[in-house]
Amino acid sequence: MNRVKIFISAIFALTYASAHDEEGVIRLICEIDYSVDQHGSRSETFGEDLYTVTPIKGVEVTISKYGFGALFSGTMTEEKIRGTAVFEIDGKKYRRTIEINRYTGEFDWFYLK
């Protein structure tokens, strides 16, 4: 399993949907400052990702990442948003799990082949 931690800049923008969007939808704009790989090596990684978290029922949600073709199925609690996407590339199945701490902005990616 490969695991990459992405640390979000001090301002982790959680913006709730505007009046014309679906009720309860959360848009996350994540500004990335650096990453830490599974061996603990830190590297500068700058960028921005847009995530949309859509409630389904209870704590169940779907999470979409702008530019990523697969949807994440997951859960949202007061503390964390977590979801997993399963997809196929060139006949090989992959699983990607994301977890966002809603208090600290810490963001984890888990890749499984």
N, C-alpha and C positions, 0 to 999 in steps of 0.2 A: 504494500500500500504506500503510495506517495502522499505526503501531507504537506501542504503549503499554508502558512499563516500569512495573512495580509493585515497589516495594521493601518487603520484608517486615520486620516488627519484629525486634529482636535475637533473640527466641525464635521460631525457625521449627520448629514441632513436627512431627517425623517420628516417627510411632508405628507400630511393626510390629503386625501383626494379633495379636489375642489367640488363645488356644488354640482357641476355637470358630470362628474365621474360617478362610478358605482360607489355606494355607501360602504365604508370600511376598507377600501383599497388604500394601501400604503405604497408610496413611491420612495425608494431609497437611492440617493445619489451618494456613491461611495468614492471619495477621493483617496487614492492609494499613495502612500509615502514610501514604504519599503516592504520587502517580503522576507520571510525566514523559511528556509527549506527544511526538509525532514532531518537534516544533519545539524541544524542550528545555525547555518551560515546565513548571514544577513546580506541582502543586496538592495541597492536602490532600485525601486520599481515605481515609476510615476504613471499615473493614469486616472481614469474615472470610469466607473461602471454604473449603469442604471438598472435597478431591480424593481419589479412590481410584484407586490404580495397581495393576492386576492383571497379573501375568506371564502370557504366553502360551507362548512358546517362545524359549529363548536370551535375547536382549536385547529381543525384541518384547513390547510391553505394550499394554493398553487403559487409557485414563484417563477417568474420569467425574468431572464437576463437579456437585456437588449443585445442583439447580435448572436445569441446562442440559440440554436434551433430547438432544443428539447426543453420541456417544462419540468420543473422540480415539483414533486408532491411532498408535502410536509406538514409541519405543525408550527403554531406560533403561541408562545406563552408570554407572560409579562416580561420575562428575562431574555428569551431566545426565539429566533426564527431559524428553523432547520428544515432542509428539504433535500431530496435525492432525485436525480435524473438518471435514467438508464437509456443508453443510445448505442448505435452501431456505426462503426466506421470501417470500411473495407472488410466487412464480414466479421469483425471482432467486436464483441460487446464490451462496453465500458459503463462504469457507474461513477457518477460525480455527486458528492454530497457537499452542501454548503451549510455553514452555521454562522449566524450573526448574533453577537451579544448586544442586546438593545440598550444596555447601560454603558458599556465601555466602547462599543464600536468595533471590537475585535472580530475579525472575520476569518474563518477557517475554510479551506477547501480540502476535500479528501478525494483522491483519485483511486479507483480500483479497476483492474483489468479483469 
